[in-house]
Amino acid sequence: MIYKMPGDDWQRFANLRLLYTYMFTYPGKKLLFMGSEFAQTREWNHKQSLDWHLLEYAPHNRMLALVADLNKLYKQSRALYQHDFEPGGFEWIDCNDSDQSVLSYLRKADDELIIVILNFTPVPRDDYRLGVPESGDYEEVLNSDSEFYDGSNVGNEHVIAAQPTEWMGRPHSLVLTLPPLAGLVLRRR
């Protein structure tokens, strides 16, 4: 998968982290194939072992850490699976921001709400206003651009207070910094 991504090496890894964040937070079941979890650089071959030696290199090792954290987030967040195939489990916040190449949506369980924001450009977006359905504090529970995953570490404080400003047809909004080629996952505290 890594060599199917466009750009230089940094952009390839960032794009793959973004893709995995999108995949794990979007409705439907998840599937990674042999070696994809650590960004194996060659196609899988049934006659050879996986390239486990790549885990000696930070970008591959940290990709594995992201996939592990996405798996943990998925398992611990009912909003990502409880109503997976029901209309009530997913709601677009904004799927029309083609000018900035940003997608945002809600994943919902009976008692939990997850917000996902995906920036598909290599440009950080400062002061990006996003409509949210509820007031309160939101925390960034996953940032695929974190330095922990070998990203550039652009993001937000751990807690973002919703403002009583209507936006995108929602009664409240958040002002965020969107990292380049990255996904953010927020949860209301």
CORKAHU-V899648 format. One record per residue. N is the residue number from 1. SS is DSSP state (H for helix, E for strand, C for the rest). PSI is psi as a letter, one per 30 degrees, with the letter a starting at -180 (999 if undefined). OMEGA is omega in whole degrees, 0 to 359 (NA if undefined). Layout:
n=N ss=SS psi=PSI omega=OMEGA
n=N ss=SS psi=PSI omega=OMEGA
This chain:
n=1 ss=C psi=e omega=186
n=2 ss=H psi=e omega=181
n=3 ss=H psi=g omega=172
n=4 ss=H psi=f omega=180
n=5 ss=C psi=k omega=180
n=6 ss=C psi=l omega=172
n=7 ss=C psi=a omega=178
n=8 ss=C psi=a omega=184
n=9 ss=H psi=e omega=180
n=10 ss=H psi=e omega=181
n=11 ss=H psi=e omega=178
n=12 ss=H psi=e omega=180
n=13 ss=H psi=e omega=178
n=14 ss=H psi=e omega=178
n=15 ss=H psi=e omega=180
n=16 ss=H psi=e omega=175
n=17 ss=H psi=e omega=178
n=18 ss=H psi=e omega=179
n=19 ss=H psi=e omega=181
n=20 ss=H psi=e omega=177
n=21 ss=H psi=e omega=177
n=22 ss=H psi=e omega=183
n=23 ss=H psi=e omega=184
n=24 ss=H psi=f omega=182
n=25 ss=H psi=f omega=180
n=26 ss=C psi=l omega=180
n=27 ss=C psi=l omega=178
n=28 ss=C psi=l omega=181
n=29 ss=C psi=l omega=189
n=30 ss=C psi=k omega=179
n=31 ss=C psi=k omega=171
n=32 ss=C psi=k omega=181
n=33 ss=C psi=l omega=184
n=34 ss=C psi=j omega=176
n=35 ss=C psi=f omega=180
n=36 ss=H psi=f omega=183
n=37 ss=H psi=f omega=176
n=38 ss=H psi=g omega=175
n=39 ss=C psi=h omega=175
n=40 ss=C psi=k omega=188
n=41 ss=C psi=f omega=178
n=42 ss=C psi=l omega=178
n=43 ss=C psi=k omega=178
n=44 ss=C psi=k omega=180
n=45 ss=C psi=k omega=183
n=46 ss=C psi=f omega=180
n=47 ss=C psi=f omega=183
n=48 ss=C psi=l omega=174
n=49 ss=C psi=l omega=172
n=50 ss=C psi=l omega=182
n=51 ss=C psi=i omega=183
n=52 ss=H psi=f omega=180
n=53 ss=H psi=f omega=179
n=54 ss=H psi=f omega=180
n=55 ss=H psi=f omega=174
n=56 ss=H psi=f omega=183
n=57 ss=C psi=k omega=187
n=58 ss=H psi=e omega=183
n=59 ss=H psi=e omega=180
n=60 ss=H psi=e omega=179
n=61 ss=H psi=e omega=181
n=62 ss=H psi=f omega=172
n=63 ss=H psi=e omega=177
n=64 ss=H psi=e omega=177
n=65 ss=H psi=e omega=178
n=66 ss=H psi=e omega=181
n=67 ss=H psi=e omega=177
n=68 ss=H psi=e omega=180
n=69 ss=H psi=e omega=176
n=70 ss=H psi=e omega=176
n=71 ss=H psi=e omega=180
n=72 ss=H psi=e omega=178
n=73 ss=H psi=e omega=179
n=74 ss=H psi=e omega=182
n=75 ss=H psi=e omega=184
n=76 ss=H psi=f omega=184
n=77 ss=C psi=j omega=180
n=78 ss=H psi=f omega=181
n=79 ss=H psi=f omega=181
n=80 ss=H psi=f omega=181
n=81 ss=C psi=f omega=188
n=82 ss=C psi=e omega=181
n=83 ss=C psi=h omega=187
n=84 ss=C psi=e omega=185
n=85 ss=C psi=g omega=178
n=86 ss=C psi=k omega=181
n=87 ss=H psi=f omega=182
n=88 ss=H psi=f omega=182
n=89 ss=H psi=f omega=184
n=90 ss=E psi=k omega=176
n=91 ss=E psi=k omega=175
n=92 ss=E psi=k omega=165
n=93 ss=E psi=e omega=177
n=94 ss=E psi=j omega=176
n=95 ss=E psi=g omega=184
n=96 ss=E psi=g omega=182
n=97 ss=E psi=i omega=181
n=98 ss=C psi=f omega=178
n=99 ss=C psi=e omega=181
n=100 ss=C psi=f omega=180
n=101 ss=C psi=h omega=180
n=102 ss=E psi=k omega=172
n=103 ss=E psi=k omega=176
n=104 ss=E psi=k omega=181
n=105 ss=E psi=l omega=177
n=106 ss=E psi=k omega=167
n=107 ss=E psi=k omega=190
n=108 ss=E psi=k omega=168
n=109 ss=E psi=l omega=180
n=110 ss=C psi=e omega=185
n=111 ss=C psi=g omega=183
n=112 ss=E psi=k omega=179
n=113 ss=E psi=k omega=177
n=114 ss=E psi=k omega=176
n=115 ss=E psi=k omega=180
n=116 ss=E psi=k omega=178
n=117 ss=E psi=k omega=184
n=118 ss=E psi=k omega=178
n=119 ss=E psi=j omega=185
n=120 ss=C psi=g omega=177
n=121 ss=C psi=l omega=177
n=122 ss=C psi=g omega=183
n=123 ss=C psi=k omega=174
n=124 ss=C psi=k omega=179
n=125 ss=E psi=j omega=177
n=126 ss=E psi=k omega=176
n=127 ss=E psi=h omega=178
n=128 ss=E psi=j omega=181
n=129 ss=E psi=k omega=183
n=130 ss=E psi=k omega=178
n=131 ss=E psi=k omega=178
n=132 ss=E psi=l omega=186
n=133 ss=C psi=f omega=186
n=134 ss=C psi=k omega=174
n=135 ss=C psi=l omega=176
n=136 ss=C psi=a omega=180
n=137 ss=E psi=k omega=178
n=138 ss=E psi=k omega=178
n=139 ss=E psi=k omega=177
n=140 ss=E psi=j omega=182
n=141 ss=E psi=f omega=174
n=142 ss=E psi=k omega=176
n=143 ss=E psi=j omega=184
n=144 ss=C psi=f omega=177
n=145 ss=C psi=g omega=179
n=146 ss=C psi=k omega=177
n=147 ss=H psi=f omega=177
n=148 ss=H psi=f omega=179
n=149 ss=H psi=g omega=180
n=150 ss=C psi=g omega=177
n=151 ss=C psi=a omega=183
n=152 ss=C psi=f omega=175
n=153 ss=C psi=h omega=173
n=154 ss=C psi=k omega=180
n=155 ss=C psi=a omega=186
n=156 ss=C psi=l omega=170
n=157 ss=C psi=l omega=183
n=158 ss=C psi=f omega=180
n=159 ss=E psi=k omega=179
n=160 ss=E psi=k omega=181
n=161 ss=E psi=k omega=176
n=162 ss=C psi=k omega=178
n=163 ss=E psi=l omega=180
n=164 ss=C psi=h omega=180
n=165 ss=C psi=k omega=178
n=166 ss=C psi=k omega=180
n=167 ss=E psi=k omega=177
n=168 ss=C psi=h omega=180
n=169 ss=C psi=g omega=180
n=170 ss=E psi=k omega=185
n=171 ss=C psi=f omega=182
n=172 ss=E psi=l omega=178
n=173 ss=E psi=l omega=176
n=174 ss=E psi=k omega=172
n=175 ss=E psi=j omega=190
n=176 ss=E psi=l omega=165
n=177 ss=E psi=j omega=179
n=178 ss=E psi=k omega=179
n=179 ss=C psi=l omega=181
n=180 ss=C psi=k omega=178
n=181 ss=C psi=h omega=187
n=182 ss=E psi=l omega=175
n=183 ss=E psi=k omega=175
n=184 ss=E psi=k omega=174
n=185 ss=E psi=k omega=182
n=186 ss=E psi=k omega=176
n=187 ss=E psi=k omega=177
n=188 ss=E psi=k omega=180
n=189 ss=C psi=999 omega=NA
